[in-house]
Amino acid sequence: MPAPFGSSTTVAQAWERCGPGADTAPEVNAYLSPATAVSGRASTAPASNFNGCTLVFKKSATSLLLFARMTLVPNGTANCANPATNGSGNTSVTLTGNLTNPTTVPDYKTTLTVPNIDQQALPLDDFSAVVKRAAVFQARCKDTNKLLNLRGTFVYSGTGEAPDTVNKTKACT
């Protein structure tokens, strides 16, 4: 069960502590993405458009840890190569996402809610990730429309800031 990372934590350090590089107790491989790559990418709002690499870890049965290592170069591109040795980037952002089940939205069983994104030292406006391992999200193709459905809600705390809701579907095969 990973704890939040500090702002100086690199991708390689997070990978070693809570990813496929975990090799000594109390380290544990809680990484939820492909075992040889970062989970995805993140960015901050314009005008800076700082770019970063993301990692997603299972924190507990009801929460995920979302980690982003940012490169503080306006409109730059983050180096997201080889997470096991990647020490690039200038600062890190850690978010906790809560899994709620059941959701009140029809056809969605679990919702991932990530609160207070804009309360971070470096507020993100985009966070993308691929989740490929473990039983965080489960799906069955027994409903009428034969679609697998996933919903994520990213909540901002500022006045007038509407949450970003992402809905993804995939046909059953």
N, C-alpha and C positions, 0 to 999 in steps of 0.2 A: 504494500500500500504506500505509494509515493507521497511525500510531503511536498508542499510548494517549493519551488526553486527560487534562489536569489537572483537579483538583476544581473549579476556577473556570471551566472552559470552558462556555459557554452553548450552547444548541441552535443558535443562529445561527452561532456560531463553528465548531462541528463541521460544520454544513451548508456553510459557506463553504470549509472546509479539505478536506473529504472527501466532500461531497455534491454535489447539482446546482449549488451555487454555486461550485464549484471552477473557477477561471479562470486561474490563473497557476502555472507549475511551481514547486515540486514538487507542488502540489495535484493531486488526481486524484479524479474522481467514482467512488467505490467504494460508493455508496449502493445498498442492495438493496430498498428499499421504494418505494411510489408517489412519483413525483417532486414532488408538491405537498403532502405531508403527513408528519407524523412516523410512525414505524413502529408505535408502540403506546404502552402505558402500563406503569408499574412501581409497586410499593409496598413499604414496609417492613412488618415484623411489628407486630401490636398490642403495646402500647397506642398507640404513636405513629401508625401507619398513614400515614406520609408518602407522598405521591403524586408521581409523576413521569412524564415523557415519554421515550419510547425512540427510538433510531435504531440501525439495523443496517448495518454496513459490511463489505465483503469485505476481510479483512486479507491473506490469501494464498490459494493454492489449497487449503490444508488448515485454514484458520481464519477465523473471523468476529470482528469487534469489536462488542461490544454496549455501547451508551452509554445512560445514563439521567441525565436532569437532574431533580433532586428539589426539591420545594417543602417546606421544613421548617416546615409548619403542621400540627399534629396533626389527623388526619381531614380535611385540606383537599383541595382539587382543584387540580391543576396546570394551568397555561395551556399547552395544546399547540397553539395556533393558529399559523399562518404561520411555519414553521420558518426561513425566510430572514431574518426580522427578530426572532425570539423570543429575548429576553434575560432572560426570567423564570426563576425558580428560585433556589435558594441554594447547592446543591452538586451535583457530578456524580460518578457511579460508572461505571467502565469495566471490563468483563469481556471475556475472550477465550474464545471457544468453539472447540473443536477438532473438525474433521470427520474421522471415521474411516470407511474403506471398504476392505474389506467389513466389515459388522457381523456379529456372530455370531447375531443375532436373525433367525429365518426371516421372509421377506417384506419385510425392510427392508434396503436396500442401503447407506445412509449414515446414520450417527448423529452428531448434534451433541452434544458433551459440554462443559458449562460447569463447570469445577472451582472449588472454594474460594469459593463465593458468600458464605459467612459470614465470610470473612477480610477483606472490604472494610471501609473506615472506616464505611460506612453499609450494613449487610447488607440485601439485598433478600429478600423472601419471594415476590414475584410479578414476572414479567417477561413481557410479551406483545408480540408484534411480527408484522407482516405482511411477508412477503418476496415481492416481485413481479418482480424483475428480475435479470438475469444468470444464469449457469449454475452456481449453487451447488448446487442440488438438481436432479437430473434424474429423470424418471420415464417409464416406458413401460407401456402396458397390454397386455403380453403374458403376464402370469401368469394362472393359472386363475380367481382370484376377481375379476379386472378392477377392482382397486382400486389407487389411488396411495397409498403409505404413507410417513409421515414420523415420525421418532422424535427427541425431544430429551431429554437427561438433564442435570439440574442437580444438581451434586454439592456437598455440604456437608462440611466437614472436621471438625466437632465430633463427639465421642464420642456414639454413639447417634443421630446425625442421618442418616436415610435419604435417599437421593437422590430428587428429584422427577423422574419420567419422564412425558413427555407423548407420546402416540401420536395421530396424526391420520391419517384416511383420507378419501379422496374417490373416488367412483365415476368411472370413465373415461367420457368422453362422446365 
